[in-house]
Amino acid sequence: MKIADIVKNDDKGKLINVNLDIKNPNRKGEFEYREPAELAKSIIEREKDIFSLMKEIEKEIKIALSYEG
């Protein structure tokens, strides 16, 4: 998508219109409804994965710092 397709200027470069109705071409698709319990479970699982990764990063930082000092 080109900016010229969204923003319109007059001959002097003055802004005259911005088209905000254009749909995002990168959108993956329509909204998918999920049950609240399923959504909550999914979020909790992702958070657990993130927490696990953060613990690994923390461990690696502590190891790296112990070699420096």
C-alpha positions in Angstrom: 0.0 0.0 0.0 1.4 3.4 -1.0 1.0 6.5 1.2 -0.4 8.3 -1.9 -3.4 5.9 -1.7 -4.2 7.0 1.8 -3.1 10.7 2.0 -4.3 13.2 -0.6 -2.6 16.6 -1.0 -3.5 19.5 -3.3 -1.1 20.9 -5.8 0.7 23.0 -3.1 1.2 20.0 -0.9 -1.5 20.9 1.6 -3.3 18.0 3.1 -6.8 17.7 1.9 -7.9 14.2 2.8 -6.9 11.0 4.6 -8.7 7.8 3.8 -9.0 5.7 6.9 -11.4 3.3 5.4 -8.7 1.2 3.7 -8.5 -2.3 5.2 -5.2 -3.7 6.5 -3.8 -6.0 3.8 -1.8 -7.9 6.4 -4.7 -8.9 8.5 -4.9 -12.6 9.0 -8.6 -13.0 8.7 -11.9 -12.4 10.5 -12.2 -12.4 14.2 -12.5 -15.8 15.7 -14.7 -16.1 18.8 -13.4 -18.2 21.6 -15.1 -19.2 24.8 -13.9 -17.1 27.8 -12.6 -20.2 29.7 -10.7 -21.4 26.6 -9.2 -17.9 26.1 -8.2 -17.6 29.7 -6.5 -21.0 29.6 -4.6 -20.1 26.5 -3.4 -16.9 28.0 -2.2 -18.7 31.2 -0.3 -21.2 29.1 1.4 -18.5 27.2 2.3 -16.7 30.4 3.7 -19.9 31.8 5.9 -20.2 28.7 7.0 -16.6 29.0 7.8 -17.0 32.7 9.9 -20.2 31.9 11.8 -18.3 29.3 12.4 -15.4 31.6 13.8 -17.8 34.2 16.2 -19.2 31.7 17.3 -15.7 30.7 17.8 -14.8 34.3 19.9 -17.9 34.9 22.1 -17.1 31.9 22.6 -13.6 33.0 23.6 -14.7 36.5 26.1 -17.2 34.9 27.5 -14.5 32.7 27.9 -12.0 35.5 29.6 -14.6 37.7 32.3 -14.9 35.1 32.8 -11.2 34.9 33.3 -10.7 38.7 
